[in-house]
Amino acid sequence: MTPPVPTIKLDQFLKWQGITQTGGEAKLIIQNGEVLVNGEVETRRGKKLVTGDRVTFAGRTYGVELGE
């Protein structure tokens, strides 16, 4: 049996990286189509990210690196 792959929700990732201060702020920028995941507009705040995904906001790209 393979272990589960670590994930983080998009809104949590934005807060964790300090891009937004609150979940509400993260929700608004995601719903407004201001966030890209792997080069595509993502409007679901619950989108699960895995290591290797790329999140872009305001011209800056952040790599997702999750531990075990």
Long-range contacts (C-beta under 8 A, 24 or more apart in sequence): 3-68, 5-50, 6-50, 6-51, 6-66, 6-67, 6-68, 7-48, 7-49, 7-50, 7-66, 8-48, 8-49, 8-64, 8-66, 9-45, 9-46, 9-47, 9-48, 9-49, 10-35, 10-37, 10-42, 10-44, 10-45, 10-46, 10-47, 10-48, 10-49, 10-55, 11-45, 11-46, 13-49, 13-55, 13-62, 13-64, 14-55, 14-57, 17-55, 17-62, 19-57, 19-62, 29-57, 34-58
